[in-house]
Amino acid sequence: MCILPSEYPRIEFDNSGQCVYCQRWNDKWSRLDFARQSVQLESVLGQYRGKSSPYDCLIGLSGGKDSVYAAYLLKKHGMRPLACTFNNGFLTEAALHNIRHAVDALSIGHVFVEPPAAELGRLYRHFMVTAGEFCSVCNVGIRSSLYRIAKCYGIKLIVSGQSNRTEANSPREYFTCSPGYFKNVVGSVLSAAGLNGFMYMSQLKRVAWHLTRSAVFLELPSYVPWKEEEFKQELADKVGWKGAVGEQHSDCRMSDAKEYLKLKKFGVTELTAKLSSLVRDGQLTREDALLRIRRQVDCLLANESVIRDTMKRAFDLSEDQIDGAIRASHLPYIARTDVLISDVRNLHERFRYKKRKA
Ligand SMILES: [Zn+2]
């Protein structure tokens, strides 16, 4: 039995009490053969290794364990990655330390993408007031930066340390950062040119890039066992990675604010969804996960006023506007085309895995 509560959007349970997220996870990941996956991974990397200069792949480096481990694995596979960090203005000291040390220890290239602070500030504030969330700004910024830097350096392979095998599987009712949604919320805060600058590429062009394989996204946790507690120690030893073993390390100073909003709006934190994937993967017992979540929720509630003050300062909001953000919903801004695209993608994926199972 998993740890997702009945408040989680779109959750349904079958007769045996298994939730729909567990069913999907099992369909897709439970029979993963890592010996076969590792052969496949080598075959993909081999297509790009040494093919462009001076870098043959790009990786988003947030300073969190997943992105650092991904960079570490790429080097082990003889790749020459360029790392790219989107500076959202809220990187923690630990994240900056981890970025510096990983880049030095692995001897890889690195660039910061740093939008003007005033522009980011306007976006965060507007998204909070309008849709009651701010994370989509950063998510869109990260994605756009990857396309921008890939294009700039002639890199076609973009590698990620995240996959929905080990991350929270959130329905759009819980979180979305699709381009259509972003555009709908932005409204007149950015000019058309400003929006194009921030997005770098239209959705259509992105689709074209993927179809013509001008950009290939590779999610490493789909190919290698991604045992978080084990590799944290390895990273600490090999690249000076800093972050408490056993605790959820955060690379963003606003992560408590994000979780506070999730808790107030949905009664479920993102950590809950994330840990539910780790429970399914056998990395964590149900009891340990529930204990961690209990501790997190207690901590968020005990620090409520500090977290609200942090949001007020960071986003230039009043007390009432914070309450307004808690009441606000992102749902009215979800674009119909995005719904269509994600439904088609989900159907296609489910069909593929059902077929593989049969
Ligand atoms: Zn479940």
Boltz pocket constraint, residues with backbone or C-beta under 6 A from the ligand:
constraints:
  - pocket:
      binder: B
      contacts: [[A, 1], [A, 2], [A, 3], [A, 4], [A, 17], [A, 18], [A, 19], [A, 20], [A, 21], [A, 22], [A, 23]]
      max_distance: 6.0
